[in-house]
Structures are given as C-alpha cells and as structure tokens.
C-alpha cells in the first residue's frame, strides 16, 4: 500500500471522527432543549490555573500561557448527586462556593446536564447567602 493512500485514510478517519463528535454534541443539545428539566445545582469549587498552549507549526512551536477558569458544581436529583465542571477562558470568579447555578438535565439520565446560559452569555448564578460587609472602625 502506498504512503499516499495511508495518509488519505488517516485524514478521512479524523474528519469522520470530528464530524461524529460534532453531530453527537448537536443531538445532545437538541435533546436537552426538547426534554430537559431545569433545576438548581450548588457550586462546590471555583478556581483558575495557568495552562500552556502550543501554537504554530511542529518545526516552530510557540508556547502561550493562558489562564483557564473552572467552576465545579453538584446537581442532586432523586437523592443522587451528579457532579460536573465548567471550563472557560473568560472569568468565572464572580461565582462563590455555595452559590446556586441553573442547570438543565435529562430526566432519564441526569449525568447529561449543561448549565443554562443567559442571553448575555453568562450563567444564571444566584447567591444563596447575600454577603454583608461589616464596616471596620479604626482603632482609637
């Protein structure tokens, strides 16, 4: 078998795999839209970390440091807990542990869940306990 045919088959397999992943994501999103139920999840952890991305070519790679923000949440359905994570490049630091996050899930399989997005692009986060700040008095 020639090298050209092998390369062509590999590229075709990768294109098919990419298309299948995209189709699966579309079908899950459509099913969540049609059959999904909304519930409140609890934010369990909010953190960020710096990751390195590789850009450029294999001969001349460029490395960039990017801050990635994470938000872990727990959804409770029928007494069972389901945990998931949001990974974003824009800042999620307005969320705090204990906040409430609106999530849409499939009643037949709550493992399939997605946070509900607002029109502005953010998430529907609500404070469970409003923060009150005490005023500090200067020592006399």
The first five atom37 places (N, CA, C, CB, O) and aatype in JSON, in Angstrom:
{
  "aatype": [20, 20, 20, 20, 20, 20, 20, 20, 20, 20, 20, 20, 20, 20, 20, 20, 20, 20, 20, 20, 20, 20, 20, 20, 20, 20, 20, 20, 20, 20, 20, 20, 20, 20, 20, 20, 20, 20, 20, 20, 20, 20, 20, 20, 20, 20, 20, 20, 20, 20, 20, 20, 20, 20, 20, 20, 20, 20, 20, 20, 20, 20, 20, 20, 20, 20, 20, 20, 20, 20, 20, 20, 20, 20, 20, 20, 20, 20, 20, 20, 20, 20, 20, 20, 20, 20, 20, 20, 20, 20, 20, 20, 20, 20, 20, 20, 20, 20, 20, 20, 20, 20, 20, 20, 20, 20, 20, 20, 20, 20, 20, 20, 20, 20, 20, 20, 20, 20, 20, 20, 20, 20, 20, 20, 20, 20, 20, 20, 20, 20, 20, 20, 20, 20, 20, 20, 20, 20, 20, 20],
  "atom_mask": [
    [1, 1, 1, 1, 1],
    [1, 1, 1, 1, 1],
    [1, 1, 1, 1, 1],
    [1, 1, 1, 1, 1],
    [1, 1, 1, 1, 1],
    [1, 1, 1, 1, 1],
    [1, 1, 1, 1, 1],
    [1, 1, 1, 1, 1],
    [1, 1, 1, 1, 1],
    [1, 1, 1, 1, 1],
    [1, 1, 1, 1, 1],
    [1, 1, 1, 1, 1],
    [1, 1, 1, 1, 1],
    [1, 1, 1, 1, 1],
    [1, 1, 1, 1, 1],
    [1, 1, 1, 1, 1],
    [1, 1, 1, 1, 1],
    [1, 1, 1, 1, 1],
    [1, 1, 1, 1, 1],
    [1, 1, 1, 1, 1],
    [1, 1, 1, 1, 1],
    [1, 1, 1, 1, 1],
    [1, 1, 1, 1, 1],
    [1, 1, 1, 1, 1],
    [1, 1, 1, 1, 1],
    [1, 1, 1, 1, 1],
    [1, 1, 1, 1, 1],
    [1, 1, 1, 1, 1],
    [1, 1, 1, 1, 1],
    [1, 1, 1, 1, 1],
    [1, 1, 1, 1, 1],
    [1, 1, 1, 1, 1],
    [1, 1, 1, 1, 1],
    [1, 1, 1, 1, 1],
    [1, 1, 1, 1, 1],
    [1, 1, 1, 1, 1],
    [1, 1, 1, 1, 1],
    [1, 1, 1, 1, 1],
    [1, 1, 1, 1, 1],
    [1, 1, 1, 1, 1],
    [1, 1, 1, 1, 1],
    [1, 1, 1, 1, 1],
    [1, 1, 1, 1, 1],
    [1, 1, 1, 1, 1],
    [1, 1, 1, 1, 1],
    [1, 1, 1, 1, 1],
    [1, 1, 1, 1, 1],
    [1, 1, 1, 1, 1],
    [1, 1, 1, 1, 1],
    [1, 1, 1, 1, 1],
    [1, 1, 1, 1, 1],
    [1, 1, 1, 1, 1],
    [1, 1, 1, 1, 1],
    [1, 1, 1, 1, 1],
    [1, 1, 1, 1, 1],
    [1, 1, 1, 1, 1],
    [1, 1, 1, 1, 1],
    [1, 1, 1, 1, 1],
    [1, 1, 1, 1, 1],
    [1, 1, 1, 1, 1],
    [1, 1, 1, 1, 1],
    [1, 1, 1, 1, 1],
    [1, 1, 1, 1, 1],
    [1, 1, 1, 1, 1],
    [1, 1, 1, 1, 1],
    [1, 1, 1, 1, 1],
    [1, 1, 1, 1, 1],
    [1, 1, 1, 1, 1],
    [1, 1, 1, 1, 1],
    [1, 1, 1, 1, 1],
    [1, 1, 1, 1, 1],
    [1, 1, 1, 1, 1],
    [1, 1, 1, 1, 1],
    [1, 1, 1, 1, 1],
    [1, 1, 1, 1, 1],
    [1, 1, 1, 1, 1],
    [1, 1, 1, 1, 1],
    [1, 1, 1, 1, 1],
    [1, 1, 1, 1, 1],
    [1, 1, 1, 1, 1],
    [1, 1, 1, 1, 1],
    [1, 1, 1, 1, 1],
    [1, 1, 1, 1, 1],
    [1, 1, 1, 1, 1],
    [1, 1, 1, 1, 1],
    [1, 1, 1, 1, 1],
    [1, 1, 1, 1, 1],
    [1, 1, 1, 1, 1],
    [1, 1, 1, 1, 1],
    [1, 1, 1, 1, 1],
    [1, 1, 1, 1, 1],
    [1, 1, 1, 1, 1],
    [1, 1, 1, 1, 1],
    [1, 1, 1, 1, 1],
    [1, 1, 1, 1, 1],
    [1, 1, 1, 1, 1],
    [1, 1, 1, 1, 1],
    [1, 1, 1, 1, 1],
    [1, 1, 1, 1, 1],
    [1, 1, 1, 1, 1],
    [1, 1, 1, 1, 1],
    [1, 1, 1, 1, 1],
    [1, 1, 1, 1, 1],
    [1, 1, 1, 1, 1],
    [1, 1, 1, 1, 1],
    [1, 1, 1, 1, 1],
    [1, 1, 1, 1, 1],
    [1, 1, 1, 1, 1],
    [1, 1, 1, 1, 1],
    [1, 1, 1, 1, 1],
    [1, 1, 1, 1, 1],
    [1, 1, 1, 1, 1],
    [1, 1, 1, 1, 1],
    [1, 1, 1, 1, 1],
    [1, 1, 1, 1, 1],
    [1, 1, 1, 1, 1],
    [1, 1, 1, 1, 1],
    [1, 1, 1, 1, 1],
    [1, 1, 1, 1, 1],
    [1, 1, 1, 1, 1],
    [1, 1, 1, 1, 1],
    [1, 1, 1, 1, 1],
    [1, 1, 1, 1, 1],
    [1, 1, 1, 1, 1],
    [1, 1, 1, 1, 1],
    [1, 1, 1, 1, 1],
    [1, 1, 1, 1, 1],
    [1, 1, 1, 1, 1],
    [1, 1, 1, 1, 1],
    [1, 1, 1, 1, 1],
    [1, 1, 1, 1, 1],
    [1, 1, 1, 1, 1],
    [1, 1, 1, 1, 1],
    [1, 1, 1, 1, 1],
    [1, 1, 1, 1, 1],
    [1, 1, 1, 1, 1],
    [1, 1, 1, 1, 1],
    [1, 1, 1, 1, 1],
    [1, 1, 1, 1, 1],
    [1, 1, 1, 1, 1]
  ],
  "atom_positions": [
    [[0.85, -1.17, 0.0], [0.0, 0.0, 0.0], [0.9, 1.24, 0.0], [-0.97, 0.0, 1.23], [1.9, 1.3, 0.71]],
    [[0.52, 2.19, -0.79], [1.36, 3.37, -0.9], [1.17, 4.28, 0.3], [1.06, 4.13, -2.2], [0.16, 4.22, 1.01]],
    [[2.14, 5.11, 0.5], [2.11, 6.04, 1.62], [0.99, 7.07, 1.45], [3.47, 6.76, 1.75], [0.38, 7.51, 2.43]],
    [[0.71, 7.45, 0.2], [-0.34, 8.42, -0.1], [-1.7, 7.9, 0.34], [-0.35, 8.75, -1.61], [-2.48, 8.65, 0.93]],
    [[-2.01, 6.63, 0.06], [-3.3, 6.06, 0.45], [-3.44, 5.96, 1.96], [-3.49, 4.69, -0.18], [-4.52, 6.19, 2.5]],
    [[-2.38, 5.61, 2.64], [-2.4, 5.52, 4.1], [-2.7, 6.89, 4.71], [-1.07, 4.97, 4.62], [-3.52, 7.0, 5.62]],
    [[-2.02, 7.92, 4.23], [-2.24, 9.28, 4.73], [-3.67, 9.73, 4.44], [-1.23, 10.26, 4.1], [-4.3, 10.36, 5.28]],
    [[-4.16, 9.4, 3.27], [-5.52, 9.78, 2.9], [-6.55, 9.11, 3.81], [-5.79, 9.4, 1.43], [-7.53, 9.74, 4.2]],
    [[-6.34, 7.85, 4.13], [-7.25, 7.13, 5.03], [-7.22, 7.7, 6.44], [-6.89, 5.65, 5.06], [-8.26, 7.81, 7.09]],
    [[-6.05, 8.06, 6.9], [-5.93, 8.64, 8.24], [-6.67, 9.97, 8.3], [-4.45, 8.83, 8.63], [-7.4, 10.24, 9.25]],
    [[-6.49, 10.8, 7.29], [-7.17, 12.1, 7.25], [-8.68, 11.91, 7.18], [-6.68, 12.94, 6.05], [-9.42, 12.61, 7.87]],
    [[-9.13, 10.96, 6.37], [-10.56, 10.68, 6.26], [-11.13, 10.21, 7.6], [-10.82, 9.63, 5.17], [-12.23, 10.62, 7.99]],
    [[-10.4, 9.34, 8.3], [-10.85, 8.84, 9.6], [-10.95, 9.99, 10.61], [-9.89, 7.74, 10.13], [-11.9, 10.04, 11.4]],
    [[-9.99, 10.9, 10.6], [-10.02, 12.03, 11.52], [-11.19, 12.96, 11.21], [-8.69, 12.81, 11.46], [-11.85, 13.46, 12.13]],
    [[-11.45, 13.2, 9.93], [-12.59, 14.06, 9.55], [-13.9, 13.42, 9.98], [-12.6, 14.3, 8.01], [-14.78, 14.1, 10.5]],
    [[-14.04, 12.1, 9.78], [-15.25, 11.4, 10.19], [-15.42, 11.43, 11.7], [-15.22, 9.97, 9.7], [-16.54, 11.61, 12.19]],
    [[-14.33, 11.25, 12.45], [-14.39, 11.31, 13.91], [-14.82, 12.7, 14.38], [-13.03, 10.93, 14.51], [-15.65, 12.81, 15.28]],
    [[-14.25, 13.74, 13.79], [-14.61, 15.11, 14.14], [-16.08, 15.37, 13.83], [-13.72, 16.1, 13.39], [-16.78, 15.99, 14.64]],
    [[-16.56, 14.91, 12.69], [-17.96, 15.1, 12.31], [-18.89, 14.34, 13.27], [-18.2, 14.63, 10.87], [-19.95, 14.86, 13.63]],
    [[-18.51, 13.13, 13.68], [-19.33, 12.35, 14.6], [-19.43, 13.04, 15.97], [-18.76, 10.93, 14.76], [-20.49, 13.07, 16.58]],
    [[-18.31, 13.59, 16.44], [-18.33, 14.31, 17.72], [-19.22, 15.54, 17.64], [-16.91, 14.71, 18.13], [-19.97, 15.83, 18.58]],
    [[-19.14, 16.27, 16.55], [-19.99, 17.45, 16.37], [-21.46, 17.09, 16.3], [-19.58, 18.2, 15.11], [-22.3, 17.78, 16.88]],
    [[-21.79, 16.01, 15.59], [-23.17, 15.56, 15.49], [-23.7, 15.11, 16.84], [-23.28, 14.42, 14.48], [-24.84, 15.41, 17.19]],
    [[-22.88, 14.38, 17.61], [-23.29, 13.94, 18.94], [-23.58, 15.14, 19.84], [-22.2, 13.05, 19.57], [-24.59, 15.16, 20.55]],
    [[-22.71, 16.15, 19.83], [-22.93, 17.35, 20.64], [-24.21, 18.07, 20.24], [-21.75, 18.29, 20.52], [-24.94, 18.56, 21.09]],
    [[-24.46, 18.15, 18.94], [-25.68, 18.79, 18.46], [-26.92, 18.01, 18.91], [-25.66, 18.9, 16.93], [-27.9, 18.62, 19.35]],
    [[-26.88, 16.69, 18.81], [-28.03, 15.88, 19.21], [-28.31, 15.97, 20.71], [-27.79, 14.42, 18.82], [-29.47, 16.02, 21.12]],
    [[-27.26, 15.99, 21.51], [-27.42, 16.12, 22.97], [-28.03, 17.49, 23.3], [-26.06, 15.93, 23.7], [-28.94, 17.58, 24.12]],
    [[-27.52, 18.54, 22.66], [-28.06, 19.88, 22.92], [-29.52, 19.97, 22.5], [-27.23, 20.94, 22.18], [-30.32, 20.59, 23.2]],
    [[-29.87, 19.36, 21.37], [-31.25, 19.38, 20.91], [-32.16, 18.61, 21.86], [-31.35, 18.79, 19.5], [-33.27, 19.04, 22.15]],
    [[-31.68, 17.46, 22.33], [-32.49, 16.66, 23.26], [-32.66, 17.39, 24.59], [-31.83, 15.29, 23.49], [-33.75, 17.34, 25.17]],
    [[-31.63, 18.05, 25.07], [-31.75, 18.83, 26.3], [-32.76, 19.97, 26.12], [-30.38, 19.41, 26.71], [-33.51, 20.29, 27.04]],
    [[-32.77, 20.56, 24.94], [-33.71, 21.65, 24.67], [-35.15, 21.14, 24.66], [-33.38, 22.32, 23.33], [-36.05, 21.82, 25.16]],
    [[-35.38, 19.96, 24.1], [-36.73, 19.42, 23.99], [-37.21, 18.76, 25.28], [-36.79, 18.42, 22.86], [-38.33, 19.02, 25.73]],
    [[-36.37, 17.9, 25.89], [-36.81, 17.07, 27.01], [-36.23, 17.5, 28.35], [-36.44, 15.65, 26.75], [-36.6, 16.95, 29.39]],
    [[-35.33, 18.47, 28.35], [-34.61, 18.82, 29.56], [-35.46, 19.43, 30.64], [-33.53, 19.74, 29.23], [-36.46, 20.1, 30.37]],
    [[-35.06, 19.2, 31.87], [-35.71, 19.75, 33.05], [-34.7, 20.65, 33.74], [-36.23, 18.62, 34.01], [-33.52, 20.29, 33.86]],
    [[-35.15, 21.81, 34.2], [-34.24, 22.73, 34.87], [-34.29, 22.52, 36.37], [-34.58, 24.18, 34.52], [-35.35, 22.27, 36.95]],
    [[-33.13, 22.63, 36.99], [-33.01, 22.5, 38.44], [-31.83, 23.35, 38.89], [-32.83, 21.0, 38.88], [-31.02, 23.8, 38.07]],
    [[-31.74, 23.57, 40.17], [-30.64, 24.34, 40.74], [-29.55, 23.4, 41.24], [-31.14, 25.25, 41.89], [-29.82, 22.43, 41.95]],
    [[-28.33, 23.7, 40.87], [-27.17, 22.96, 41.35], [-26.4, 23.87, 42.31], [-26.26, 22.49, 40.16], [-26.6, 25.08, 42.32]],
    [[-25.52, 23.28, 43.1], [-24.73, 24.03, 44.08], [-23.28, 24.1, 43.6], [-24.82, 23.38, 45.49], [-22.7, 23.08, 43.24]],
    [[-22.72, 25.3, 43.61], [-21.32, 25.49, 43.24], [-20.46, 24.92, 44.37], [-20.99, 27.01, 42.98], [-20.6, 25.33, 45.52]],
    [[-19.57, 23.98, 44.04], [-18.73, 23.35, 45.06], [-17.29, 23.85, 45.06], [-18.75, 21.86, 44.88], [-16.59, 23.74, 46.07]],
    [[-16.84, 24.4, 43.91], [-15.46, 24.86, 43.85], [-15.3, 25.83, 42.69], [-14.47, 23.66, 43.71], [-15.83, 25.59, 41.6]],
    [[-14.58, 26.92, 42.9], [-14.27, 27.88, 41.86], [-12.77, 28.14, 41.93], [-15.1, 29.21, 42.01], [-12.26, 28.52, 42.98]],
    [[-12.08, 27.92, 40.82], [-10.63, 28.13, 40.82], [-10.15, 28.4, 39.4], [-9.89, 26.9, 41.43], [-10.89, 28.2, 38.44]],
    [[-8.92, 28.83, 39.29], [-8.32, 29.04, 37.98], [-6.89, 28.55, 38.03], [-8.38, 30.54, 37.56], [-6.28, 28.45, 39.09]],
    [[-6.38, 28.24, 36.85], [-4.98, 27.83, 36.77], [-4.43, 28.24, 35.42], [-4.82, 26.3, 37.0], [-5.17, 28.45, 34.46]],
    [[-3.13, 28.33, 35.37], [-2.47, 28.73, 34.15], [-2.06, 27.49, 33.37], [-1.24, 29.62, 34.46], [-1.44, 26.58, 33.92]],
    [[-2.41, 27.45, 32.1], [-2.06, 26.33, 31.25], [-1.25, 26.83, 30.07], [-3.33, 25.58, 30.76], [-1.33, 28.01, 29.71]],
    [[-0.48, 25.94, 29.48], [0.34, 26.3, 28.33], [-0.28, 25.74, 27.07], [1.78, 25.78, 28.5], [-0.6, 24.55, 26.99]],
    [[-0.46, 26.6, 26.08], [-0.97, 26.2, 24.77], [0.17, 26.2, 23.78], [-2.12, 27.14, 24.3], [1.08, 27.03, 23.85]],
    [[0.11, 25.27, 22.85], [1.09, 25.24, 21.79], [0.44, 25.77, 20.53], [1.64, 23.8, 21.57], [-0.62, 25.3, 20.12]],
    [[1.07, 26.74, 19.91], [0.59, 27.31, 18.65], [1.72, 27.22, 17.63], [0.11, 28.79, 18.83], [2.86, 26.91, 17.99]],
    [[1.4, 27.48, 16.39], [2.43, 27.48, 15.36], [2.55, 26.11, 14.72], [3.76, 27.91, 15.94], [1.61, 25.32, 14.74]],
    [[3.69, 25.84, 14.16], [3.92, 24.57, 13.46], [4.77, 23.65, 14.32], [4.59, 24.81, 12.1], [5.28, 24.04, 15.37]],
    [[4.93, 22.43, 13.84], [5.75, 21.46, 14.59], [7.21, 21.88, 14.58], [5.6, 20.05, 13.99], [7.94, 21.62, 15.54]],
    [[7.63, 22.52, 13.52], [9.03, 22.95, 13.44], [9.31, 24.2, 14.28], [9.41, 23.22, 12.0], [10.39, 24.36, 14.84]],
    [[8.3, 25.08, 14.34], [8.48, 26.33, 15.09], [7.31, 26.53, 16.03], [8.61, 27.53, 14.13], [6.47, 27.4, 15.79]],
    [[7.24, 25.75, 17.09], [6.11, 25.91, 18.01], [6.24, 27.19, 18.83], [6.01, 24.69, 18.95], [7.33, 27.63, 19.18]],
    [[5.1, 27.77, 19.13], [5.02, 28.91, 20.03], [4.23, 28.48, 21.25], [4.36, 30.16, 19.35], [3.21, 27.8, 21.12]],
    [[4.68, 28.85, 22.4], [4.0, 28.48, 23.63], [3.4, 29.73, 24.26], [4.97, 27.79, 24.61], [4.07, 30.75, 24.42]],
    [[2.12, 29.63, 24.61], [1.41, 30.73, 25.27], [0.89, 30.25, 26.61], [0.25, 31.25, 24.39], [0.45, 29.12, 26.75]],
    [[0.95, 31.12, 27.58], [0.34, 30.81, 28.86], [-1.03, 31.46, 28.89], [1.23, 31.31, 30.05], [-1.18, 32.65, 28.61]],
    [[-2.04, 30.65, 29.24], [-3.43, 31.1, 29.25], [-4.02, 30.75, 30.6], [-4.24, 30.45, 28.08], [-3.79, 29.67, 31.13]],
    [[-4.79, 31.68, 31.16], [-5.49, 31.41, 32.41], [-6.84, 30.79, 32.09], [-5.67, 32.71, 33.26], [-7.64, 31.36, 31.35]],
    [[-7.08, 29.61, 32.66], [-8.33, 28.89, 32.44], [-9.08, 28.87, 33.77], [-8.08, 27.43, 31.91], [-8.51, 28.57, 34.81]],
    [[-10.38, 29.2, 33.72], [-11.21, 29.28, 34.93], [-12.12, 28.06, 34.98], [-12.04, 30.59, 34.95], [-12.69, 27.65, 33.97]],
    [[-12.26, 27.49, 36.17], [-13.07, 26.3, 36.38], [-14.13, 26.57, 37.44], [-12.19, 25.1, 36.79], [-13.92, 27.34, 38.38]],
    [[-15.28, 25.93, 37.26], [-16.35, 26.0, 38.24], [-16.92, 24.59, 38.36], [-17.46, 27.06, 37.83], [-17.45, 24.05, 37.39]],
    [[-16.8, 23.99, 39.53], [-17.35, 22.66, 39.78], [-18.72, 22.82, 40.44], [-16.39, 21.8, 40.68], [-18.9, 23.7, 41.28]],
    [[-19.67, 21.97, 40.07], [-20.99, 22.04, 40.67], [-21.56, 20.65, 40.9], [-21.94, 22.86, 39.79], [-21.14, 19.67, 40.28]],
    [[-22.53, 20.6, 41.83], [-23.17, 19.33, 42.19], [-24.68, 19.48, 42.02], [-22.82, 18.9, 43.66], [-25.29, 20.4, 42.56]],
    [[-25.26, 18.57, 41.25], [-26.69, 18.54, 41.0], [-27.27, 17.34, 41.73], [-26.99, 18.48, 39.47], [-26.76, 16.23, 41.6]],
    [[-28.33, 17.55, 42.5], [-28.97, 16.46, 43.22], [-30.33, 16.19, 42.6], [-29.11, 16.8, 44.73], [-31.19, 17.07, 42.55]],
    [[-30.53, 14.95, 42.12], [-31.78, 14.53, 41.5], [-32.2, 13.22, 42.16], [-31.64, 14.36, 39.95], [-31.45, 12.25, 42.13]],
    [[-33.39, 13.19, 42.74], [-33.94, 12.0, 43.39], [-32.97, 11.41, 44.42], [-34.27, 10.94, 42.35], [-32.83, 10.19, 44.52]],
    [[-32.32, 12.27, 45.18], [-31.42, 11.82, 46.24], [-30.03, 11.42, 45.78], [-32.04, 10.69, 46.94], [-29.2, 11.07, 46.62]],
    [[-29.75, 11.45, 44.48], [-28.41, 11.11, 43.97], [-27.7, 12.37, 43.53], [-28.5, 10.1, 42.79], [-28.32, 13.28, 42.97]],
    [[-26.4, 12.42, 43.79], [-25.59, 13.58, 43.41], [-24.89, 13.32, 42.09], [-24.56, 13.9, 44.5], [-24.38, 12.22, 41.84]],
    [[-24.87, 14.34, 41.23], [-24.17, 14.31, 39.96], [-23.25, 15.52, 39.92], [-25.18, 14.3, 38.74], [-23.7, 16.65, 40.14]],
    [[-21.99, 15.29, 39.66], [-21.02, 16.38, 39.66], [-20.51, 16.63, 38.25], [-19.85, 16.06, 40.59], [-20.36, 15.7, 37.45]],
    [[-20.25, 17.9, 37.95], [-19.73, 18.27, 36.64], [-18.9, 19.54, 36.8], [-20.88, 18.48, 35.61], [-18.77, 20.07, 37.9]],
    [[-18.34, 20.01, 35.69], [-17.42, 21.14, 35.73], [-17.63, 22.02, 34.5], [-15.96, 20.66, 35.81], [-17.93, 21.53, 33.41]],
    [[-17.47, 23.32, 34.69], [-17.45, 24.28, 33.59], [-16.0, 24.71, 33.44], [-18.41, 25.52, 33.86], [-15.33, 25.02, 34.42]],
    [[-15.53, 24.73, 32.2], [-14.16, 25.18, 31.89], [-14.28, 26.33, 30.91], [-13.28, 24.01, 31.31], [-14.78, 26.15, 29.8]],
    [[-13.81, 27.51, 31.31], [-13.96, 28.7, 30.47], [-12.66, 29.49, 30.43], [-15.11, 29.6, 30.98], [-11.83, 29.4, 31.33]],
    [[-12.51, 30.27, 29.36], [-11.37, 31.16, 29.26], [-11.7, 32.55, 29.8], [-10.89, 31.26, 27.81], [-10.81, 33.3, 30.18]],
    [[-13.01, 32.89, 29.84], [-13.36, 34.16, 30.46], [-13.59, 33.92, 31.95], [-14.63, 34.78, 29.79], [-13.74, 32.78, 32.4]],
    [[-13.61, 34.97, 32.69], [-13.58, 34.88, 34.14], [-14.91, 34.39, 34.73], [-13.24, 36.24, 34.72], [-15.98, 34.91, 34.4]],
    [[-14.83, 33.38, 35.59], [-15.98, 32.88, 36.34], [-15.87, 33.24, 37.82], [-16.1, 31.35, 36.18], [-16.59, 32.69, 38.65]],
    [[-14.99, 34.14, 38.14], [-14.68, 34.4, 39.54], [-15.78, 35.15, 40.28], [-13.42, 35.17, 39.64], [-15.65, 35.38, 41.48]],
    [[-16.86, 35.54, 39.61], [-17.97, 36.16, 40.32], [-18.74, 35.11, 41.12], [-18.9, 36.9, 39.34], [-19.49, 35.45, 42.03]],
    [[-18.56, 33.85, 40.78], [-19.23, 32.77, 41.5], [-18.47, 32.46, 42.77], [-19.35, 31.5, 40.61], [-17.25, 32.63, 42.85]],
    [[-19.22, 31.99, 43.77], [-18.62, 31.59, 45.04], [-19.15, 30.23, 45.43], [-18.91, 32.63, 46.16], [-20.21, 29.81, 44.98]],
    [[-18.41, 29.55, 46.26], [-18.85, 28.24, 46.76], [-20.15, 28.43, 47.52], [-17.76, 27.58, 47.67], [-20.27, 29.32, 48.36]],
    [[-21.12, 27.59, 47.22], [-22.43, 27.66, 47.86], [-23.47, 28.38, 47.02], [-22.3, 28.35, 49.17], [-24.66, 28.32, 47.34]],
    [[-23.04, 29.06, 45.94], [-24.0, 29.73, 45.07], [-24.86, 28.71, 44.34], [-23.27, 30.64, 44.06], [-24.51, 27.53, 44.26]],
    [[-25.97, 29.17, 43.82], [-26.91, 28.33, 43.1], [-26.74, 28.57, 41.6], [-28.37, 28.62, 43.55], [-26.68, 29.71, 41.16]],
    [[-26.66, 27.49, 40.82], [-26.46, 27.55, 39.38], [-27.6, 26.82, 38.69], [-25.08, 26.94, 38.97], [-27.9, 25.68, 39.04]],
    [[-28.25, 27.47, 37.72], [-29.35, 26.84, 36.99], [-28.79, 25.87, 35.96], [-30.24, 27.91, 36.31], [-27.95, 26.24, 35.14]],
    [[-29.26, 24.61, 36.02], [-28.76, 23.54, 35.16], [-29.95, 22.85, 34.49], [-27.91, 22.51, 35.97], [-31.0, 22.68, 35.11]],
    [[-29.78, 22.46, 33.24], [-30.79, 21.67, 32.53], [-30.24, 20.26, 32.37], [-31.16, 22.31, 31.13], [-29.09, 20.08, 31.95]],
    [[-31.07, 19.25, 32.71], [-30.62, 17.86, 32.63], [-31.71, 16.99, 32.02], [-30.23, 17.33, 34.03], [-32.87, 17.39, 31.93]],
    [[-31.31, 15.79, 31.59], [-32.27, 14.83, 31.05], [-32.83, 14.0, 32.2], [-31.6, 13.91, 29.98], [-32.05, 13.42, 32.95]],
    [[-34.14, 13.92, 32.36], [-34.71, 13.14, 33.46], [-34.35, 11.66, 33.37], [-36.22, 13.3, 33.47], [-34.23, 10.99, 34.4]],
    [[-34.17, 11.14, 32.16], [-33.8, 9.73, 32.01], [-32.34, 9.47, 32.35], [-34.09, 9.27, 30.6], [-31.98, 8.34, 32.69]],
    [[-31.48, 10.51, 32.26], [-30.06, 10.36, 32.55], [-29.51, 11.7, 33.05], [-29.28, 9.86, 31.29], [-29.02, 12.49, 32.24]],
    [[-29.59, 11.97, 34.36], [-29.11, 13.26, 34.88], [-27.61, 13.5, 34.71], [-29.46, 13.37, 36.33], [-27.14, 14.61, 34.91]],
    [[-26.86, 12.44, 34.35], [-25.43, 12.66, 34.05], [-25.27, 13.59, 32.86], [-24.73, 11.33, 33.77], [-24.24, 14.26, 32.73]],
    [[-26.26, 13.64, 31.99], [-26.24, 14.54, 30.84], [-26.88, 15.85, 31.29], [-26.99, 13.92, 29.59], [-28.11, 15.96, 31.35]],
    [[-26.04, 16.83, 31.6], [-26.54, 18.12, 32.06], [-25.65, 19.23, 31.56], [-26.63, 18.15, 33.59], [-24.46, 19.03, 31.31]],
    [[-26.23, 20.4, 31.41], [-25.5, 21.59, 30.97], [-26.03, 22.79, 31.75], [-25.65, 21.81, 29.43], [-27.23, 22.89, 31.99]],
    [[-25.15, 23.69, 32.15], [-25.62, 24.93, 32.77], [-26.41, 25.76, 31.76], [-24.44, 25.75, 33.33], [-26.08, 25.78, 30.58]],
    [[-27.45, 26.43, 32.23], [-28.28, 27.26, 31.37], [-27.56, 28.58, 31.15], [-29.7, 27.49, 32.0], [-27.13, 29.24, 32.1]],
    [[-27.43, 28.97, 29.87], [-26.76, 30.22, 29.52], [-27.77, 31.35, 29.42], [-25.99, 30.07, 28.18], [-28.88, 31.16, 28.93]],
    [[-27.39, 32.51, 29.89], [-28.21, 33.71, 29.75], [-27.97, 34.32, 28.37], [-27.9, 34.73, 30.88], [-27.02, 33.96, 27.68]],
    [[-28.83, 35.25, 27.98], [-28.68, 35.9, 26.67], [-27.37, 36.66, 26.56], [-29.84, 36.83, 26.42], [-26.81, 36.78, 25.47]],
    [[-26.88, 37.19, 27.67], [-25.63, 37.95, 27.65], [-24.42, 37.03, 27.52], [-25.5, 38.78, 28.92], [-23.3, 37.51, 27.29]],
    [[-24.62, 35.73, 27.65], [-23.52, 34.79, 27.52], [-23.03, 34.21, 28.83], [-22.39, 35.45, 26.85], [-22.25, 33.26, 28.82]],
    [[-23.48, 34.74, 29.95], [-23.07, 34.23, 31.25], [-23.97, 33.1, 31.71], [-23.06, 35.35, 32.29], [-24.76, 32.56, 30.94]],
    [[-23.85, 32.75, 32.98], [-24.66, 31.69, 33.57], [-25.6, 32.29, 34.62], [-23.76, 30.61, 34.21], [-25.34, 33.37, 35.15]],
    [[-26.69, 31.59, 34.89], [-27.66, 32.05, 35.88], [-27.18, 31.62, 37.27], [-29.09, 31.47, 35.58], [-27.52, 30.55, 37.76]],
    [[-26.39, 32.48, 37.89], [-25.86, 32.24, 39.24], [-26.62, 33.11, 40.23], [-24.33, 32.55, 39.3], [-26.89, 34.28, 39.96]],
    [[-26.97, 32.53, 41.36], [-27.64, 33.29, 42.42], [-26.92, 33.05, 43.74], [-29.14, 32.91, 42.53], [-26.51, 31.93, 44.05]],
    [[-26.81, 34.09, 44.48], [-26.2, 33.99, 45.81], [-27.21, 33.35, 46.75], [-25.76, 35.39, 46.34], [-28.36, 33.78, 46.82]],
    [[-26.78, 32.34, 47.48], [-27.68, 31.72, 48.45], [-27.7, 32.53, 49.74], [-27.27, 30.27, 48.73], [-28.73, 32.62, 50.41]],
    [[-26.57, 33.12, 50.07], [-26.46, 33.96, 51.25], [-25.83, 35.28, 50.82], [-25.63, 33.27, 52.4], [-24.63, 35.31, 50.53]],
    [[-26.61, 36.35, 50.77], [-26.01, 37.62, 50.37], [-24.87, 38.0, 51.31], [-27.07, 38.74, 50.35], [-24.97, 37.85, 52.53]],
    [[-23.82, 38.5, 50.72], [-22.67, 38.88, 51.51], [-22.92, 40.25, 52.15], [-21.39, 38.91, 50.64], [-23.29, 41.21, 51.48]],
    [[-22.71, 40.3, 53.41], [-22.79, 41.59, 54.1], [-21.41, 41.9, 54.63], [-23.86, 41.57, 55.24], [-20.74, 41.05, 55.21]],
    [[-21.01, 43.12, 54.44], [-19.69, 43.54, 54.89], [-19.84, 44.43, 56.1], [-18.93, 44.27, 53.76], [-20.64, 45.37, 56.12]],
    [[-19.07, 44.11, 57.12], [-19.08, 44.96, 58.3], [-18.06, 46.05, 58.11], [-18.8, 44.15, 59.58], [-16.98, 45.83, 57.57]],
    [[-18.41, 47.19, 58.55], [-17.51, 48.31, 58.44], [-16.46, 48.22, 59.54], [-18.27, 49.64, 58.52], [-16.79, 47.99, 60.7]],
    [[-15.23, 48.39, 59.17], [-14.15, 48.37, 60.16], [-13.98, 49.75, 60.75], [-12.83, 47.88, 59.54], [-13.91, 50.75, 60.05]],
    [[-13.91, 49.76, 62.06], [-13.68, 51.03, 62.73], [-12.2, 51.13, 63.05], [-14.55, 51.16, 64.02], [-11.59, 50.18, 63.55]],
    [[-11.62, 52.28, 62.77], [-10.21, 52.41, 63.1], [-10.01, 52.33, 64.63], [-9.65, 53.76, 62.55], [-10.79, 52.85, 65.43]],
    [[-8.94, 51.66, 64.98], [-8.68, 51.55, 66.44], [-8.31, 52.92, 66.99], [-7.53, 50.53, 66.73], [-7.62, 53.71, 66.35]],
    [[-8.79, 53.18, 68.19], [-8.56, 54.51, 68.78], [-7.49, 54.49, 69.78], [-9.8, 55.04, 69.41], [-7.18, 55.53, 70.37]]
  ]
}
